[in-house]
Amino acid sequence: MTLAVRDGLRQEVLEANLAIPQAGLATLTWGNVSGVDREAGVFVIKPSGVPYEDLTIDHLVTVRLADGAVVDGGLRPSTDTETHRCLYLAFPSTGGVTHTHSTHAVAFAQARRDIPVLGTTHADTFNGPIPCTPDLTAEQCAKDYEYNTGRIIVDMLEEDDRKAVEVPGALVANHGPFTWGITARKSLEHAIVCEAVADIALHTLSLAPAAPPPRHLLDRHYTRKHGPDAYYGNPDMTAVSR
């Protein structure tokens, strides 16, 4: 019997995982999405190594947030499960986490470089550079490697939930991007944007060294989509479709 989680969570996590290859964010099985049910104290995540074309809702694995124990599902969860769990524990605003090995974001991670803010496309979603972590130590790799992968992100952001909201993603040095959001779907959207702005940044930097744009321009683009004075989009599309 499947453990009860909030309505729609398992379907949302399934659809977000299936969208990873559709968005060109992964080769083979190089990516995963999870979504959390904080009231139930669990999160749902893709199983390890299952090809996207074979993935069904019954394959998804439910993991206890408190200790990482599998509480529902017949397969092993993603090897990145403990990284997801660490991010959920540190950032209470986070409802979903995505990890991919998308080409351009990984290039920045392998160069151990932040993805710089070079224009408004970046500033629409990320209120600052997408930061790259320091290298993990030998000790961090030898024991609890996946949890420490999350921990190094958390430490870099000073365990500050506000920072995690304003810049909902990070690069793990020599590894790749992790992004998060208020839902599993939103964390995937942030992964798509992360890859897009990394691609744009590489093209920009190939043309010439680039100075950051004026702060007032970046602030205008971020605040028109985020915060109490946001005015981008239409919050209720149901009335339009009637």
Buried (B, 14 or more C-beta within 10 A) or exposed (E): EEBEBBEEBBBBBBBBBBBBBEBEBBEEBBBBBBBBBEEBEBBBBBBBEBEBEEBEEEBBBBBBBEEBEBEBBEBEBBEBBBBBBBBBBBBEEBBBBBBBBBBBBBBBBBEEBBBBBBBBBBBBBBBBBBBBBEBBEEEBEEEBEBBBBBBBBBEBBEBEEEBBBBBBBBBBBBBBBBBBBEBBBBBBBBBBBBBBBBBBBBEBEEEEEEEBBEEEEBEEBBBBBBEEEEEEEEEEEEEEEE
